[in-house]
Amino acid sequence: MSEDTREIKIEGKYYPKDIDISVTQSGSPIFCLGIKFVTSNYKQNANNYFENMMGETANIQAKNDLPYAQLIVLRRETPYYNREGGVEKIETIDEKDLEKYIRLVDDKPQAHRPFAIGIILVDINEETSEVQIIDPKSILEDTIGERMQTKLSITYLLSEIESYKKYYLTKE
């Protein structure tokens, strides 16, 4: 790993934060992307994941006026582990779990709302470790599935990043 591929620490409004992926120009960050991959006990911690995402976004965007996007990978069927480390049950991500992200992405721009959000639903075969991306429209109610394929898709996330890049290059 070269020096150019390490996380960089951004001085946020409230605390410094190591950023998963950042774009820099002349050593200064111009765009940041946080990545979360939730692998277990989702429903127990769903509100914490959401609130932490908004908090770290506000921390970065409020001080630096620096766009911060989020990529979230969720297992459609998520194991819930008990204290002994055994699988107690399987939780299924559903519309109710995703509604708050849809409301957030539709909210007006403010410090706690990420510049863009991409959510990927995956299925993981525990025996083979094979990962398959799930089409949200195939498993979710039509309205939620449609929003997941538009404003919360990885394609939309990348197009928003590309649009920002074009904007940034023209303002210089």
C-alpha positions in Angstrom: 0.0 0.0 0.0 1.4 3.3 -1.0 1.2 6.5 1.0 -1.5 7.8 -1.5 -4.0 5.0 -0.6 -4.3 5.6 3.1 -7.4 7.0 4.8 -7.0 10.7 5.5 -8.1 12.4 8.7 -10.5 15.3 8.2 -10.8 17.9 10.9 -14.5 18.0 11.5 -16.6 20.6 13.3 -16.7 18.4 16.5 -14.0 15.8 16.1 -11.4 14.5 13.6 -12.6 11.7 11.3 -10.7 9.1 9.3 -12.5 9.1 5.9 -12.9 5.8 4.0 -12.5 7.3 0.5 -11.6 10.9 -0.3 -10.7 12.9 -3.3 -8.0 15.4 -2.8 -6.6 18.3 -4.8 -3.2 19.7 -3.8 -3.4 17.7 -0.6 -6.8 19.1 0.5 -9.9 17.1 0.5 -12.6 18.1 -2.0 -15.0 15.2 -1.7 -15.5 12.4 0.9 -17.3 9.0 0.8 -18.1 7.0 3.9 -18.8 3.2 3.5 -20.8 1.1 5.9 -21.4 -2.7 5.6 -23.8 -4.0 8.1 -23.3 -7.7 8.6 -25.3 -8.6 11.7 -27.9 -7.5 14.3 -29.3 -4.8 12.0 -32.7 -4.3 13.6 -31.2 -4.0 17.1 -28.9 -1.2 15.9 -30.9 0.3 13.0 -31.5 3.7 14.6 -27.9 3.9 15.8 -26.6 3.3 12.3 -28.8 6.0 10.9 -28.1 8.5 13.7 -24.3 7.9 13.4 -24.4 8.4 9.7 -26.2 11.7 10.1 -23.8 12.8 12.9 -20.6 12.0 11.0 -22.1 13.7 7.9 -22.8 16.8 9.9 -19.4 16.7 11.5 -17.7 16.8 8.1 -20.1 19.0 6.1 -20.8 21.7 8.7 -17.2 22.7 9.2 -15.6 22.4 5.8 -18.5 22.8 3.4 -17.1 19.5 2.1 -19.5 17.1 0.4 -19.8 13.8 2.2 -21.7 10.9 0.6 -22.6 7.6 2.1 -22.6 4.1 0.6 -24.5 1.6 2.8 -24.4 -2.2 2.1 -27.1 -4.1 3.9 -27.7 -7.9 4.0 -31.3 -8.6 3.0 -31.3 -11.5 5.5 -29.1 -10.4 8.4 -28.1 -12.8 11.2 -28.9 -11.8 14.7 -26.1 -13.1 17.0 -26.7 -13.8 20.7 -24.2 -13.1 23.4 -22.6 -16.5 22.9 -22.0 -15.8 19.2 -24.6 -18.1 17.9 -27.2 -17.1 15.3 -30.4 -16.6 17.3 -32.6 -15.6 14.3 -32.5 -14.1 10.8 -33.8 -10.6 10.4 -35.1 -9.5 7.0 -34.6 -5.9 5.9 -37.9 -4.5 4.8 -39.6 -1.3 3.7 -39.9 0.0 7.2 -36.1 -0.2 7.6 -35.5 1.8 4.5 -38.1 4.5 4.8 -36.0 6.8 7.0 -33.3 6.8 4.3 -35.8 7.8 1.7 -37.1 10.6 3.8 -33.6 11.8 4.5 -32.5 11.8 0.8 -35.7 13.7 -0.1 -35.0 16.3 2.7 -33.7 19.7 1.8 -29.9 20.0 1.8 -28.5 20.6 5.3 -25.4 19.6 7.3 -26.7 16.2 8.5 -28.1 15.1 5.1 -25.4 13.3 3.1 -24.6 14.8 -0.3 -25.8 11.5 -1.8 -26.7 8.1 -0.4 -26.4 4.8 -2.1 -27.8 1.6 -0.6 -27.0 -1.8 -1.9 -29.0 -4.9 -0.7 -27.1 -8.1 -0.8 -27.6 -11.8 -0.2 -24.6 -13.7 1.2 -24.4 -17.5 0.9 -22.8 -18.5 4.2 -21.5 -21.8 2.8 -19.8 -20.4 -0.3 -19.3 -16.8 0.8 -20.9 -15.8 -2.6 -22.4 -12.3 -2.5 -25.3 -11.4 -4.8 -26.7 -7.9 -5.3 -30.5 -7.9 -5.0 -32.7 -5.9 -7.2 -34.8 -3.9 -4.7 -37.9 -3.9 -7.0 -37.9 -7.7 -6.9 -38.4 -7.8 -3.1 -39.9 -4.5 -1.9 -43.2 -2.8 -2.3 -43.3 -0.9 -5.7 -42.9 2.7 -4.3 -40.0 1.8 -2.0 -38.4 -0.5 -4.6 -38.6 2.3 -7.2 -37.0 4.9 -4.8 -34.3 2.4 -4.0 -33.5 2.0 -7.7 -33.5 5.8 -8.3 -32.4 8.2 -5.5 -30.8 5.5 -3.3 -29.1 3.4 -6.0 -25.3 3.1 -6.5 -25.9 4.4 -10.0 -27.5 7.6 -8.7 -24.8 8.0 -6.0 -22.1 7.8 -8.7 -23.9 10.2 -11.0 -24.2 12.7 -8.1 -20.5 12.4 -7.5 -19.8 12.9 -11.2 -22.0 16.0 -11.3 -20.2 17.4 -8.3 -16.9 16.8 -10.1 -18.0 18.7 -13.1 -19.3 21.5 -11.0 -16.1 21.7 -9.0 -13.9 21.8 -12.1 -15.9 24.6 -13.7 -15.8 26.8 -10.6 -12.0 27.0 -10.5 
